[in-house]
Amino acid sequence: MKKALTVAALALAALSATAQETAYKITGTVPEGVKKVYLYALAERAAIDSATVTDGKYVLDGTRPKDDILVVDIDNSAIMLFNDGTPVDFDMATNTLDGSELNKKLLECHTYLSRNSAELDSLFMEFDKAMKDPSEAGKAKAEELSAKFDAMRRQALAEEIAVVKENKDNLIPAAMLGQLCYSLDYDQLKELLPETAPYYNHPAVARAKAQLASLEKRRPGLPFTDLTMNDTEGKPRKLSEWCGKGNYVLVDFWASWCGPCRQEMPNVVANYKKYHGKGFEVIGVSFDNNAEAWKAAIKQIGMEWPNISDLKAWQSAAVTVYGIKAIPANILLDGEGKIVATDLRGGALGEKLKEVYGF
């Protein structure tokens, strides 16, 4: 499986769990040249165990809390496992696993969901290259790649959501929701976090619960909360200068250093040009801390709408006021300043605006 899985695992903040200690034994066969295998846990940043490879095989054994999620890392390829007390043997050459039915199913899910990750990675690299080309051809290429990438990403997200729904009767969602939660709106995430689910109290779900609490601050139906930040000229501006004045407004949270934000921007630009004449406005709220990088990105991307920032990165007032834990993020406000949708990305933004404006 992909390096991204390992990165996602290690990115989780430390979680405290009080659970029965359970023995684990993980064996496997690895490709030629692999000399060391490392074991991580979602609750910890550093490796919790390692094993030297002998004749293409390794053995990891020890104890961890019952149902702890473990990550076997082999040269930046990884598999996730539940420490459910059943020994596991994994053959990397054939991507087959001998173990509990739960871990077999978890491997099956991740194999299915990661089947297009190489193509997505390649597309994003092409897009990033095109974004650095200021020519008209470069801009056109970036828009084309952005649309293609977005379609694939939306399909991948739909598949992840479907896998969670299909496994509401077991622990597999606990291994997915820590990352998936940042791609979901309030209603979607709430649906995937029923208190009766067997995974609801798993320590790995704590991040998804925190995200749901954050989304509560910007869920549809709430009125917008004002923010005061400086514009690119250093002049204090308020959201209330534009919001609640009769027009639909997209408050877009982003940063110049955020790759996914920049990948999304051609889509925002296109919708702004299409609907601005009908009153649609965009207000960029940046999580930058470097004024020059922020201004340069605005110019390069062609963000013709108002842009504000307190240049405090993740200490931005928007983090507290709107519960922003990841970017890109946005809220769409109606003419009265009420939130009607959140985190509209790719085609979803255009579809929503088409509902509003009729074309």
C-alpha positions, 0 to 999 in steps of 0.5 A, spaced: 500 500 500 502 507 499 506 511 503 500 516 504 497 511 509 503 511 513 503 518 513 496 518 515 497 514 521 503 518 523 499 524 523 494 522 528 495 526 535 497 522 541 491 518 544 490 515 551 487 509 551 485 504 557 484 497 554 486 490 556 493 489 553 493 483 548 499 480 545 500 481 537 504 477 533 505 479 526 509 475 521 510 476 513 514 475 507 517 482 504 521 483 497 528 482 496 532 488 499 528 490 505 532 489 511 528 492 516 520 492 518 517 497 523 511 497 527 507 503 529 501 505 532 496 510 531 496 513 538 504 514 537 508 518 533 515 513 534 515 506 532 513 501 537 517 495 535 521 493 529 524 487 526 530 485 522 529 481 516 532 474 515 531 470 508 525 475 506 521 474 513 520 478 519 517 477 526 514 482 530 511 480 537 509 484 543 503 487 547 498 493 545 491 495 548 486 490 545 483 493 538 489 498 537 490 500 530 497 498 528 501 500 522 506 495 519 511 499 515 516 496 510 520 501 506 514 506 506 509 501 504 504 499 509 498 495 512 494 497 517 491 491 522 487 491 528 490 488 534 485 483 536 489 477 538 489 473 532 496 472 529 497 475 522 501 473 516 502 478 510 505 476 504 507 482 500 508 479 494 501 477 493 498 482 497 495 476 501 493 476 509 492 470 514 489 472 520 482 474 523 476 476 518 476 483 521 483 484 518 482 480 512 476 485 510 481 491 512 486 489 507 481 488 502 478 495 503 484 499 503 487 495 497 480 497 493 480 504 496 488 505 494 487 502 487 487 509 483 492 512 488 498 512 483 494 515 478 491 521 483 499 522 485 501 523 478 495 527 476 497 532 482 504 532 480 502 534 473 497 540 476 503 543 480 507 543 474 502 547 470 500 551 476 507 554 475 507 556 468 504 563 467 502 562 460 495 562 457 497 554 455 499 553 462 493 556 465 488 552 461 492 545 462 492 547 470 484 548 469 483 541 465 488 537 470 484 540 476 477 538 473 480 531 472 483 531 478 477 533 482 472 528 478 477 522 481 477 525 488 470 525 488 469 518 486 474 516 491 471 520 496 464 517 495 467 510 495 470 511 502 464 513 504 460 507 502 466 503 505 464 506 512 457 505 511 458 498 509 462 496 515 458 500 520 457 493 524 465 492 525 471 496 527 473 498 520 471 505 520 475 507 526 481 506 521 478 510 516 475 516 519 481 520 522 483 522 515 476 521 512 472 526 517 476 532 514 473 531 507 466 531 509 460 536 511 457 536 518 451 532 515 455 526 512 460 526 518 454 526 523 451 520 519 457 516 520 458 517 527 452 514 530 453 513 538 451 506 537 456 504 532 461 499 535 467 503 533 464 510 536 468 509 542 475 507 539 480 512 541 482 513 533 475 516 532 477 521 537 479 526 531 473 525 527 469 527 534 473 533 534 472 535 527 464 534 528 464 539 534 468 543 529 463 543 524 458 544 529 460 551 529 459 552 521 453 547 520 448 550 515 443 554 518 447 558 523 448 565 521 455 567 520 460 570 525 464 576 523 471 576 523 476 583 522 483 582 519 487 586 514 487 586 507 493 586 502 494 593 503 494 593 511 487 596 512 482 592 517 476 589 514 470 585 516 466 580 513 460 584 515 462 589 509 460 583 504 456 578 508 449 579 509 448 584 504 443 581 500 448 577 495 451 570 496 458 570 499 463 564 499 468 565 505 474 561 502 479 559 507 486 557 504 493 559 504 499 560 499 503 554 502 497 549 501 497 545 495 490 542 495 488 549 496 492 552 490 489 546 486 482 548 488 483 555 486 482 555 478 475 552 480 473 558 485 476 563 480 471 560 474 465 560 478 467 567 481 467 569 473 461 566 472 457 568 477 460 575 480 456 579 475 449 576 478 452 578 485 456 572 487 462 574 492 468 570 494 472 573 500 479 569 501 481 568 508 488 566 508 492 562 513 498 565 511 504 568 516 508 571 510 505 577 507 509 577 501 508 569 499 500 571 500 500 577 496 504 573 490 499 567 490 493 572 490 496 575 484 499 568 480 492 565 481 488 571 479 484 571 485 480 578 484 476 578 490 477 581 497 482 577 501 484 578 508 488 575 513 491 576 520 497 572 518 497 568 524 497 561 520 494 556 525 493 561 530 488 565 526 482 567 529 478 563 524 480 557 527 477 558 533 471 562 530 469 557 525 472 551 527 477 550 521 482 544 522 484 543 515 484 547 509 481 548 504 475 549 507 469 554 506 462 556 507 457 559 503 452 564 505 445 566 503 443 573 502 441 574 509 448 571 512 446 564 514 450 558 512 447 554 507 453 549 505 460 548 507 466 545 504 464 546 497 470 543 492 470 542 485 464 540 481 460 541 488 461 548 488 458 549 481 452 545 482 450 549 488 451 556 485 447 553 479 441 551 484 442 559 486 442 562 480 439 557 475 444 557 470 
